[in-house]
Amino acid sequence: MCVLREVQSLDAGDLGRQWEREMAVRVMTAYVAHELNHPLGTIINLVNILSRRLADPVIRPKDISEHVQNIRAEAIRATSVIRNMRMLTEHKPPSHESLSLLEVCHDTIARMKPLAKTQQVKLRFEVRTACVRVRGVKELLESALYNLVINSIAAFENANTASRLVIVRILTREPAYTAIQVLDNGIGIPESIRDKIFDPFVTTRPDGSGLGLAIAGDIMRLHHGRVVCRRRRTGTCMEMMLPQE
């Protein structure tokens, strides 16, 4: 009987490790697919805009050059997705560098403008602190912020509001920490899933993957920070907390 219990225990252990490996592969695959969708979606939007520009009677070379540069930047961003996602799923400590959250926000908002325009959403940027320098990986922080902003834009799909506004705000919330807030006046988050929104595959949208907030949370942990959802009267406030440099 003791030998049988040992064999059963070993089998259960093997099955547990196999399940963990399969879940790791599933999450890794889902993360990569989710993150690749962002630059590819932006490229499609830029190509559509470029096609309309080329159909105009008067073509401005400056406009064409700008769109081509943006498409190239998104293609380069797509090539870095797998490397960045491996950092998260394998918990590899990244090589942190000194960077400005102003650049992270400016570059992310610039990427979001074509999508926001098509959804009739206004993006506003506010800075309420001088403490804007942190140590981290710029691409990863931009990915986390992108996921928060795109969720806010998606929150207007079924919202009955005339003014669609997303605010990206840098401020100091706690000593030694700087926060990036993403605020919207969309439909908000149902109470039934509020405590689960940072878990993988949790979503209320029929076409949602439920990975954006999970990825943002993993990125914050990799930077010794955290992401939280703060209550608002209307809409949602997501907040990325990062240690100051």
DRENPA-3360 file (N, C-alpha, C; in nm, 2 decimals, always signed):
BEGIN
1 = MCVLREVQ = +0.08/-0.12/+0.00/+0.00/+0.00/+0.00/+0.09/+0.13/+0.00 ~ +0.20/+0.12/+0.08/+0.29/+0.24/+0.08/+0.35/+0.27/-0.06 ~ +0.39/+0.16/-0.12/+0.45/+0.17/-0.26/+0.34/+0.23/-0.35 ~ +0.22/+0.18/-0.34/+0.11/+0.23/-0.43/+0.09/+0.38/-0.41 ~ +0.09/+0.42/-0.28/+0.07/+0.56/-0.25/+0.18/+0.64/-0.31 ~ +0.31/+0.59/-0.30/+0.42/+0.66/-0.36/+0.41/+0.68/-0.51 ~ +0.37/+0.57/-0.58/+0.35/+0.58/-0.72/+0.25/+0.67/-0.76 ~ +0.13/+0.67/-0.68/+0.02/+0.76/-0.71/+0.07/+0.90/-0.69;
9 = SLDAGDLG = +0.15/+0.93/-0.59/+0.20/+1.06/-0.56/+0.29/+1.11/-0.67 ~ +0.38/+1.02/-0.72/+0.47/+1.05/-0.83/+0.39/+1.09/-0.95 ~ +0.29/+1.00/-0.98/+0.21/+1.03/-1.10/+0.14/+1.17/-1.09 ~ +0.08/+1.19/-0.97/+0.01/+1.32/-0.95/+0.11/+1.44/-0.97 ~ +0.24/+1.42/-0.92/+0.34/+1.52/-0.93/+0.37/+1.54/-1.08 ~ +0.39/+1.43/-1.15/+0.42/+1.45/-1.30/+0.31/+1.52/-1.37 ~ +0.18/+1.48/-1.34/+0.07/+1.54/-1.40/+0.06/+1.69/-1.37 ~ +0.09/+1.72/-1.24/+0.09/+1.86/-1.20/+0.19/+1.94/-1.28;
17 = RQWEREMA = +0.32/+1.89/-1.29/+0.42/+1.96/-1.37/+0.38/+1.97/-1.52 ~ +0.32/+1.86/-1.57/+0.28/+1.87/-1.71/+0.17/+1.98/-1.73 ~ +0.08/+1.98/-1.64/-0.03/+2.09/-1.64/+0.03/+2.23/-1.63 ~ +0.13/+2.24/-1.55/+0.20/+2.37/-1.53/+0.27/+2.41/-1.66 ~ +0.33/+2.32/-1.72/+0.40/+2.35/-1.85/+0.30/+2.38/-1.96 ~ +0.19/+2.31/-1.97/+0.09/+2.33/-2.07/+0.03/+2.47/-2.04 ~ +0.00/+2.51/-1.92/-0.05/+2.64/-1.89/+0.05/+2.75/-1.92 ~ +0.18/+2.72/-1.90/+0.28/+2.82/-1.93/+0.29/+2.85/-2.08;
25 = VRVMTAYV = +0.28/+2.74/-2.16/+0.28/+2.75/-2.30/+0.15/+2.82/-2.35 ~ +0.04/+2.79/-2.29/-0.09/+2.85/-2.33/-0.08/+3.00/-2.30 ~ -0.03/+3.04/-2.18/-0.03/+3.18/-2.15/+0.07/+3.26/-2.24 ~ +0.19/+3.19/-2.26/+0.29/+3.25/-2.34/+0.24/+3.28/-2.48 ~ +0.17/+3.18/-2.54/+0.12/+3.19/-2.67/+0.01/+3.30/-2.68 ~ -0.08/+3.30/-2.58/-0.18/+3.40/-2.57/-0.12/+3.54/-2.56 ~ -0.02/+3.56/-2.47/+0.05/+3.69/-2.46/+0.11/+3.74/-2.59 ~ +0.18/+3.65/-2.66/+0.24/+3.69/-2.78/+0.14/+3.73/-2.88;
33 = AHELNHPL = +0.03/+3.65/-2.90/-0.08/+3.68/-2.99/-0.14/+3.81/-2.96 ~ -0.17/+3.84/-2.83/-0.23/+3.96/-2.79/-0.14/+4.08/-2.82 ~ -0.01/+4.07/-2.78/+0.08/+4.18/-2.80/+0.11/+4.21/-2.95 ~ +0.12/+4.10/-3.03/+0.14/+4.12/-3.18/+0.02/+4.19/-3.24 ~ -0.10/+4.17/-3.18/-0.22/+4.23/-3.24/-0.22/+4.38/-3.24 ~ -0.15/+4.44/-3.14/-0.14/+4.58/-3.13/-0.07/+4.65/-3.24 ~ +0.06/+4.61/-3.26/+0.13/+4.68/-3.38/+0.07/+4.64/-3.51 ~ +0.02/+4.52/-3.53/-0.04/+4.48/-3.65/-0.17/+4.56/-3.68;
41 = GTIINLVN = -0.25/+4.58/-3.57/-0.37/+4.66/-3.59/-0.33/+4.80/-3.62 ~ -0.23/+4.86/-3.56/-0.19/+4.99/-3.59/-0.14/+5.01/-3.73 ~ -0.06/+4.90/-3.78/-0.02/+4.90/-3.92/-0.13/+4.91/-4.02 ~ -0.24/+4.83/-3.99/-0.35/+4.83/-4.08/-0.42/+4.96/-4.08 ~ -0.43/+5.03/-3.96/-0.49/+5.16/-3.96/-0.41/+5.26/-4.04 ~ -0.28/+5.25/-4.02/-0.19/+5.35/-4.09/-0.19/+5.32/-4.24 ~ -0.20/+5.20/-4.28/-0.21/+5.17/-4.43/-0.34/+5.22/-4.49 ~ -0.45/+5.21/-4.41/-0.58/+5.26/-4.46/-0.57/+5.42/-4.47;
49 = ILSRRLAD = -0.51/+5.48/-4.37/-0.49/+5.63/-4.38/-0.40/+5.66/-4.50 ~ -0.29/+5.59/-4.52/-0.20/+5.62/-4.63/-0.27/+5.60/-4.76 ~ -0.36/+5.50/-4.77/-0.43/+5.47/-4.90/-0.52/+5.59/-4.93 ~ -0.58/+5.65/-4.83/-0.67/+5.76/-4.85/-0.59/+5.88/-4.89 ~ -0.47/+5.90/-4.83/-0.38/+6.01/-4.87/-0.34/+6.00/-5.01 ~ -0.30/+5.88/-5.05/-0.26/+5.86/-5.19/-0.37/+5.88/-5.29 ~ -0.49/+5.87/-5.25/-0.61/+5.89/-5.34/-0.64/+6.04/-5.35 ~ -0.59/+6.12/-5.27/-0.62/+6.27/-5.27/-0.56/+6.33/-5.40;
57 = PVIRPKDI = -0.63/+6.43/-5.45/-0.57/+6.50/-5.58/-0.44/+6.56/-5.55 ~ -0.41/+6.61/-5.43/-0.28/+6.67/-5.40/-0.22/+6.58/-5.29 ~ -0.10/+6.53/-5.32/-0.03/+6.45/-5.23/+0.09/+6.52/-5.17 ~ +0.09/+6.53/-5.03/+0.20/+6.59/-4.96/+0.30/+6.49/-4.92 ~ +0.43/+6.50/-4.98/+0.53/+6.40/-4.95/+0.56/+6.39/-4.80 ~ +0.54/+6.50/-4.72/+0.57/+6.49/-4.58/+0.47/+6.40/-4.51 ~ +0.34/+6.41/-4.55/+0.25/+6.32/-4.49/+0.28/+6.17/-4.52 ~ +0.31/+6.14/-4.64/+0.34/+6.01/-4.69/+0.46/+5.95/-4.61;
65 = SEHVQNIR = +0.57/+6.04/-4.60/+0.69/+6.00/-4.53/+0.66/+5.97/-4.38 ~ +0.58/+6.05/-4.32/+0.55/+6.03/-4.18/+0.47/+5.90/-4.16 ~ +0.38/+5.86/-4.24/+0.30/+5.74/-4.23/+0.39/+5.62/-4.25 ~ +0.48/+5.63/-4.35/+0.58/+5.52/-4.38/+0.67/+5.50/-4.26 ~ +0.72/+5.60/-4.20/+0.80/+5.59/-4.08/+0.73/+5.53/-3.96 ~ +0.60/+5.56/-3.94/+0.52/+5.50/-3.84/+0.50/+5.35/-3.86 ~ +0.47/+5.32/-3.99/+0.45/+5.18/-4.02/+0.58/+5.10/-3.99 ~ +0.70/+5.15/-4.03/+0.82/+5.09/-4.00/+0.85/+5.07/-3.85;
73 = AEAIRATS = +0.81/+5.17/-3.77/+0.83/+5.17/-3.63/+0.74/+5.06/-3.57 ~ +0.62/+5.04/-3.62/+0.53/+4.94/-3.57/+0.58/+4.80/-3.61 ~ +0.64/+4.79/-3.73/+0.69/+4.66/-3.77/+0.81/+4.62/-3.68 ~ +0.90/+4.72/-3.65/+1.01/+4.69/-3.56/+0.96/+4.65/-3.42 ~ +0.85/+4.72/-3.38/+0.79/+4.69/-3.24/+0.74/+4.54/-3.24 ~ +0.68/+4.50/-3.35/+0.63/+4.36/-3.36/+0.74/+4.26/-3.34 ~ +0.86/+4.29/-3.40/+0.97/+4.19/-3.39/+1.02/+4.18/-3.24 ~ +1.00/+4.28/-3.16/+1.05/+4.28/-3.02/+0.95/+4.21/-2.92;
81 = VIRNMRML = +0.83/+4.18/-2.97/+0.73/+4.12/-2.88/+0.77/+3.99/-2.82 ~ +0.82/+3.90/-2.90/+0.86/+3.77/-2.84/+0.96/+3.78/-2.73 ~ +1.06/+3.87/-2.76/+1.17/+3.89/-2.66/+1.11/+3.95/-2.53 ~ +1.02/+4.05/-2.54/+0.97/+4.11/-2.43/+0.87/+4.01/-2.35 ~ +0.80/+3.93/-2.42/+0.71/+3.84/-2.36/+0.78/+3.73/-2.28 ~ +0.90/+3.69/-2.34/+0.98/+3.59/-2.27/+1.02/+3.64/-2.13 ~ +1.05/+3.77/-2.12/+1.09/+3.83/-2.00/+0.98/+3.81/-1.89 ~ +0.86/+3.83/-1.94/+0.74/+3.82/-1.84/+0.72/+3.67/-1.80;
89 = TEHKPPSH = +0.70/+3.58/-1.90/+0.66/+3.45/-1.87/+0.77/+3.37/-1.81 ~ +0.90/+3.40/-1.83/+1.01/+3.33/-1.77/+1.07/+3.41/-1.65 ~ +1.01/+3.52/-1.62/+1.05/+3.61/-1.51/+1.20/+3.64/-1.52 ~ +1.25/+3.67/-1.64/+1.38/+3.71/-1.66/+1.40/+3.86/-1.62 ~ +1.50/+3.89/-1.53/+1.51/+4.03/-1.49/+1.57/+4.11/-1.61 ~ +1.49/+4.21/-1.65/+1.54/+4.29/-1.76/+1.65/+4.38/-1.73 ~ +1.72/+4.43/-1.83/+1.83/+4.53/-1.81/+1.76/+4.67/-1.80 ~ +1.74/+4.72/-1.68/+1.68/+4.85/-1.66/+1.77/+4.96/-1.70;
97 = ESLSLLEV = +1.71/+5.07/-1.76/+1.78/+5.19/-1.79/+1.71/+5.31/-1.74 ~ +1.77/+5.42/-1.72/+1.71/+5.54/-1.68/+1.62/+5.59/-1.79 ~ +1.50/+5.63/-1.76/+1.41/+5.68/-1.87/+1.31/+5.77/-1.81 ~ +1.25/+5.85/-1.90/+1.15/+5.95/-1.86/+1.01/+5.90/-1.90 ~ +0.92/+5.91/-1.80/+0.78/+5.87/-1.82/+0.71/+5.97/-1.92 ~ +0.77/+6.09/-1.94/+0.72/+6.18/-2.04/+0.73/+6.11/-2.18 ~ +0.84/+6.05/-2.20/+0.87/+5.99/-2.33/+0.78/+5.87/-2.35 ~ +0.76/+5.79/-2.24/+0.68/+5.67/-2.25/+0.53/+5.71/-2.28;
105 = CHDTIARM = +0.48/+5.82/-2.22/+0.35/+5.86/-2.24/+0.33/+5.93/-2.38 ~ +0.42/+6.01/-2.42/+0.41/+6.08/-2.55/+0.41/+5.98/-2.66 ~ +0.51/+5.88/-2.66/+0.52/+5.79/-2.76/+0.39/+5.69/-2.77 ~ +0.34/+5.66/-2.65/+0.23/+5.57/-2.65/+0.10/+5.64/-2.70 ~ +0.08/+5.77/-2.66/-0.03/+5.84/-2.71/-0.02/+5.87/-2.86 ~ +0.10/+5.89/-2.91/+0.11/+5.91/-3.05/+0.07/+5.78/-3.13 ~ +0.10/+5.67/-3.07/+0.06/+5.54/-3.14/-0.09/+5.52/-3.13 ~ -0.16/+5.57/-3.03/-0.30/+5.55/-3.01/-0.39/+5.65/-3.09;
113 = KPLAKTQQ = -0.33/+5.76/-3.13/-0.41/+5.86/-3.19/-0.50/+5.82/-3.31 ~ -0.44/+5.74/-3.41/-0.52/+5.69/-3.52/-0.64/+5.61/-3.48 ~ -0.62/+5.52/-3.38/-0.74/+5.44/-3.33/-0.84/+5.53/-3.26 ~ -0.79/+5.62/-3.17/-0.88/+5.71/-3.10/-0.96/+5.80/-3.19 ~ -0.90/+5.84/-3.30/-0.97/+5.92/-3.39/-1.08/+5.85/-3.46 ~ -1.06/+5.72/-3.50/-1.16/+5.64/-3.56/-1.28/+5.61/-3.47 ~ -1.25/+5.61/-3.34/-1.35/+5.58/-3.24/-1.41/+5.71/-3.18 ~ -1.37/+5.82/-3.23/-1.42/+5.96/-3.19/-1.39/+5.98/-3.04;
121 = VKLRFEVR = -1.27/+5.94/-3.00/-1.23/+5.95/-2.86/-1.12/+6.06/-2.85 ~ -1.13/+6.15/-2.76/-1.03/+6.25/-2.74/-0.92/+6.21/-2.64 ~ -0.79/+6.22/-2.67/-0.69/+6.18/-2.58/-0.63/+6.31/-2.52 ~ -0.62/+6.31/-2.39/-0.56/+6.43/-2.32/-0.44/+6.39/-2.23 ~ -0.33/+6.46/-2.23/-0.22/+6.43/-2.15/-0.19/+6.54/-2.05 ~ -0.18/+6.50/-1.92/-0.15/+6.59/-1.81/-0.03/+6.55/-1.73 ~ +0.05/+6.64/-1.68/+0.16/+6.62/-1.60/+0.15/+6.70/-1.47 ~ +0.14/+6.63/-1.36/+0.12/+6.70/-1.23/+0.23/+6.67/-1.13;
129 = TACVRVRG = +0.35/+6.64/-1.18/+0.47/+6.62/-1.09/+0.59/+6.64/-1.17 ~ +0.70/+6.67/-1.10/+0.83/+6.69/-1.16/+0.91/+6.56/-1.15 ~ +0.86/+6.46/-1.08/+0.93/+6.33/-1.06/+0.89/+6.24/-1.17 ~ +0.95/+6.24/-1.28/+0.91/+6.16/-1.40/+1.01/+6.06/-1.44 ~ +1.12/+6.05/-1.37/+1.23/+5.96/-1.41/+1.22/+5.83/-1.33 ~ +1.23/+5.71/-1.40/+1.23/+5.58/-1.34/+1.33/+5.50/-1.40 ~ +1.35/+5.38/-1.35/+1.44/+5.28/-1.42/+1.35/+5.17/-1.47 ~ +1.38/+5.13/-1.60/+1.29/+5.03/-1.65/+1.32/+5.00/-1.80;
137 = VKELLESA = +1.23/+4.92/-1.86/+1.24/+4.89/-2.01/+1.13/+4.97/-2.08 ~ +1.17/+5.06/-2.16/+1.07/+5.16/-2.22/+0.97/+5.08/-2.30 ~ +1.01/+4.98/-2.38/+0.91/+4.91/-2.46/+0.81/+4.84/-2.38 ~ +0.85/+4.78/-2.26/+0.76/+4.71/-2.18/+0.66/+4.81/-2.11 ~ +0.71/+4.92/-2.06/+0.62/+5.02/-2.00/+0.52/+5.08/-2.10 ~ +0.57/+5.10/-2.22/+0.48/+5.14/-2.33/+0.37/+5.04/-2.36 ~ +0.41/+4.91/-2.35/+0.31/+4.81/-2.38/+0.21/+4.80/-2.27 ~ +0.25/+4.82/-2.14/+0.16/+4.82/-2.03/+0.06/+4.94/-2.04;
145 = LYNLVINS = +0.11/+5.06/-2.07/+0.03/+5.18/-2.09/-0.06/+5.16/-2.21 ~ -0.01/+5.11/-2.32/-0.10/+5.09/-2.44/-0.22/+5.00/-2.40 ~ -0.19/+4.89/-2.33/-0.30/+4.80/-2.29/-0.41/+4.88/-2.20 ~ -0.37/+4.97/-2.12/-0.46/+5.04/-2.03/-0.54/+5.14/-2.12 ~ -0.47/+5.21/-2.21/-0.54/+5.31/-2.29/-0.64/+5.24/-2.39 ~ -0.60/+5.13/-2.45/-0.69/+5.06/-2.55/-0.81/+5.01/-2.48 ~ -0.80/+4.96/-2.35/-0.91/+4.92/-2.27/-1.01/+5.04/-2.25 ~ -0.95/+5.16/-2.22/-1.03/+5.27/-2.20/-1.11/+5.31/-2.32;
153 = IAAFENAN = -1.04/+5.31/-2.44/-1.11/+5.34/-2.57/-1.22/+5.24/-2.59 ~ -1.19/+5.11/-2.56/-1.30/+5.00/-2.58/-1.42/+5.02/-2.49 ~ -1.40/+5.09/-2.38/-1.50/+5.11/-2.28/-1.61/+5.20/-2.34 ~ -1.59/+5.27/-2.45/-1.69/+5.36/-2.50/-1.78/+5.29/-2.61 ~ -1.75/+5.16/-2.64/-1.83/+5.09/-2.74/-1.97/+5.09/-2.71 ~ -2.01/+5.07/-2.58/-2.15/+5.06/-2.54/-2.19/+5.17/-2.44 ~ -2.11/+5.28/-2.44/-2.13/+5.38/-2.35/-2.22/+5.49/-2.41 ~ -2.32/+5.54/-2.33/-2.41/+5.64/-2.38/-2.36/+5.78/-2.33;
161 = TASRLVIV = -2.25/+5.83/-2.40/-2.20/+5.95/-2.36/-2.16/+6.03/-2.48 ~ -2.19/+6.16/-2.48/-2.16/+6.25/-2.59/-2.01/+6.28/-2.60 ~ -1.95/+6.30/-2.48/-1.81/+6.34/-2.48/-1.72/+6.21/-2.44 ~ -1.64/+6.17/-2.54/-1.56/+6.05/-2.51/-1.41/+6.10/-2.48 ~ -1.37/+6.09/-2.36/-1.24/+6.14/-2.32/-1.16/+6.04/-2.24 ~ -1.03/+6.03/-2.28/-0.94/+5.94/-2.21/-0.82/+6.04/-2.17 ~ -0.79/+6.04/-2.04/-0.69/+6.12/-1.98/-0.57/+6.03/-1.94 ~ -0.45/+6.07/-1.99/-0.33/+6.00/-1.94/-0.26/+6.10/-1.85;
169 = RILTREPA = -0.24/+6.07/-1.72/-0.19/+6.17/-1.63/-0.07/+6.11/-1.55 ~ +0.03/+6.19/-1.54/+0.15/+6.16/-1.45/+0.14/+6.24/-1.32 ~ +0.15/+6.17/-1.21/+0.14/+6.24/-1.08/+0.22/+6.16/-0.97 ~ +0.24/+6.22/-0.86/+0.30/+6.15/-0.75/+0.19/+6.11/-0.65 ~ +0.17/+5.98/-0.63/+0.06/+5.94/-0.54/+0.12/+5.91/-0.40 ~ +0.24/+5.85/-0.39/+0.30/+5.81/-0.27/+0.45/+5.85/-0.27 ~ +0.51/+5.87/-0.15/+0.65/+5.90/-0.15/+0.74/+5.80/-0.22 ~ +0.83/+5.84/-0.31/+0.92/+5.75/-0.38/+0.85/+5.68/-0.50;
177 = YTAIQVLD = +0.72/+5.71/-0.52/+0.65/+5.64/-0.63/+0.59/+5.75/-0.72 ~ +0.60/+5.73/-0.86/+0.53/+5.81/-0.95/+0.43/+5.72/-1.02 ~ +0.31/+5.78/-1.05/+0.20/+5.70/-1.11/+0.17/+5.76/-1.25 ~ +0.13/+5.67/-1.33/+0.06/+5.70/-1.46/-0.08/+5.66/-1.45 ~ -0.17/+5.75/-1.45/-0.31/+5.72/-1.45/-0.37/+5.72/-1.59 ~ -0.47/+5.63/-1.61/-0.55/+5.63/-1.74/-0.69/+5.64/-1.69 ~ -0.76/+5.75/-1.72/-0.89/+5.78/-1.68/-0.99/+5.79/-1.80 ~ -1.11/+5.73/-1.78/-1.20/+5.74/-1.89/-1.34/+5.76/-1.83;
185 = NGIGIPES = -1.44/+5.81/-1.91/-1.58/+5.82/-1.87/-1.66/+5.72/-1.94 ~ -1.61/+5.60/-1.96/-1.68/+5.49/-2.02/-1.78/+5.42/-1.93 ~ -1.80/+5.29/-1.97/-1.90/+5.21/-1.90/-1.86/+5.16/-1.76 ~ -1.73/+5.16/-1.73/-1.68/+5.12/-1.60/-1.66/+4.97/-1.60 ~ -1.62/+4.92/-1.48/-1.59/+4.77/-1.46/-1.70/+4.72/-1.37 ~ -1.77/+4.61/-1.41/-1.87/+4.55/-1.32/-1.81/+4.50/-1.19 ~ -1.88/+4.52/-1.08/-1.84/+4.48/-0.95/-1.81/+4.33/-0.94 ~ -1.88/+4.25/-1.02/-1.86/+4.11/-1.02/-1.72/+4.06/-1.05;
193 = IRDKIFDP = -1.65/+4.14/-1.13/-1.52/+4.10/-1.17/-1.41/+4.19/-1.13 ~ -1.44/+4.29/-1.05/-1.34/+4.40/-1.01/-1.22/+4.34/-0.95 ~ -1.24/+4.23/-0.86/-1.12/+4.18/-0.79/-1.05/+4.07/-0.88 ~ -1.09/+4.05/-1.00/-1.03/+3.95/-1.09/-0.98/+4.00/-1.22 ~ -0.99/+4.14/-1.24/-0.96/+4.19/-1.37/-0.81/+4.18/-1.41 ~ -0.72/+4.15/-1.31/-0.58/+4.14/-1.35/-0.54/+3.99/-1.37 ~ -0.64/+3.90/-1.36/-0.61/+3.76/-1.39/-0.62/+3.73/-1.54 ~ -0.54/+3.64/-1.60/-0.55/+3.62/-1.74/-0.69/+3.56/-1.78;
201 = FVTTRPDG = -0.73/+3.60/-1.90/-0.85/+3.55/-1.96/-0.98/+3.60/-1.90 ~ -0.98/+3.70/-1.81/-1.10/+3.76/-1.75/-1.14/+3.88/-1.83 ~ -1.26/+3.88/-1.89/-1.30/+3.99/-1.97/-1.45/+4.00/-1.97 ~ -1.51/+4.12/-2.00/-1.65/+4.13/-2.02/-1.69/+4.15/-2.16 ~ -1.59/+4.17/-2.25/-1.61/+4.20/-2.39/-1.62/+4.07/-2.47 ~ -1.71/+4.06/-2.56/-1.73/+3.93/-2.64/-1.60/+3.91/-2.72 ~ -1.54/+4.02/-2.77/-1.42/+4.00/-2.85/-1.29/+4.02/-2.78 ~ -1.30/+4.03/-2.64/-1.18/+4.06/-2.56/-1.10/+3.93/-2.53;
209 = SGLGLAIA = -0.97/+3.95/-2.51/-0.89/+3.83/-2.48/-0.87/+3.82/-2.33 ~ -0.90/+3.92/-2.25/-0.88/+3.92/-2.11/-0.73/+3.91/-2.07 ~ -0.64/+3.97/-2.15/-0.50/+3.96/-2.13/-0.43/+4.09/-2.11 ~ -0.49/+4.20/-2.15/-0.43/+4.33/-2.15/-0.39/+4.37/-2.01 ~ -0.48/+4.36/-1.91/-0.45/+4.40/-1.77/-0.36/+4.30/-1.71 ~ -0.37/+4.17/-1.74/-0.28/+4.07/-1.68/-0.13/+4.10/-1.73 ~ -0.12/+4.14/-1.85/+0.02/+4.17/-1.90/+0.07/+4.30/-1.84 ~ -0.02/+4.40/-1.82/+0.02/+4.52/-1.75/+0.07/+4.49/-1.61;
217 = GDIMRLHH = -0.01/+4.40/-1.54/+0.03/+4.37/-1.40/+0.16/+4.30/-1.40 ~ +0.19/+4.21/-1.49/+0.32/+4.14/-1.50/+0.43/+4.23/-1.52 ~ +0.41/+4.33/-1.61/+0.51/+4.43/-1.64/+0.54/+4.51/-1.52 ~ +0.44/+4.55/-1.45/+0.46/+4.63/-1.33/+0.54/+4.56/-1.22 ~ +0.51/+4.43/-1.20/+0.58/+4.35/-1.11/+0.73/+4.34/-1.15 ~ +0.76/+4.32/-1.28/+0.89/+4.32/-1.33/+0.97/+4.45/-1.30 ~ +0.90/+4.56/-1.28/+0.96/+4.69/-1.25/+0.94/+4.72/-1.11 ~ +0.91/+4.62/-1.02/+0.90/+4.65/-0.88/+0.79/+4.75/-0.85;
225 = GRVVCRRR = +0.69/+4.75/-0.93/+0.57/+4.84/-0.91/+0.45/+4.76/-0.91 ~ +0.33/+4.83/-0.93/+0.20/+4.76/-0.93/+0.11/+4.84/-1.01 ~ +0.00/+4.78/-1.06/-0.11/+4.84/-1.12/-0.24/+4.82/-1.05 ~ -0.32/+4.92/-1.03/-0.44/+4.91/-0.94/-0.55/+4.98/-1.02 ~ -0.67/+4.94/-0.98/-0.79/+5.00/-1.04/-0.86/+5.08/-0.92 ~ -0.87/+5.21/-0.95/-0.93/+5.30/-0.84/-1.07/+5.33/-0.88 ~ -1.15/+5.35/-0.78/-1.29/+5.37/-0.80/-1.32/+5.52/-0.84 ~ -1.41/+5.53/-0.94/-1.45/+5.67/-0.98/-1.61/+5.67/-0.98;
233 = RTGTCMEM = -1.66/+5.79/-0.98/-1.81/+5.80/-1.00/-1.85/+5.75/-1.13 ~ -1.78/+5.79/-1.24/-1.81/+5.75/-1.37/-1.69/+5.70/-1.44 ~ -1.70/+5.59/-1.51/-1.59/+5.53/-1.58/-1.48/+5.46/-1.50 ~ -1.36/+5.46/-1.54/-1.26/+5.38/-1.48/-1.13/+5.46/-1.46 ~ -1.05/+5.43/-1.36/-0.92/+5.49/-1.34/-0.82/+5.37/-1.31 ~ -0.74/+5.35/-1.41/-0.63/+5.25/-1.39/-0.50/+5.33/-1.36 ~ -0.42/+5.27/-1.27/-0.30/+5.34/-1.22/-0.18/+5.25/-1.22 ~ -0.07/+5.29/-1.29/+0.05/+5.22/-1.28/+0.15/+5.29/-1.19;
241 = MLPQE = +0.19/+5.22/-1.08/+0.27/+5.28/-0.98/+0.42/+5.23/-1.00 ~ +0.51/+5.32/-1.01/+0.65/+5.29/-1.04/+0.74/+5.36/-0.94 ~ +0.85/+5.28/-0.89/+0.95/+5.35/-0.80/+1.02/+5.46/-0.88 ~ +1.04/+5.57/-0.81/+1.11/+5.68/-0.88/+1.26/+5.64/-0.88 ~ +1.33/+5.70/-0.98/+1.47/+5.67/-0.99/+1.55/+5.72/-0.87;
% end
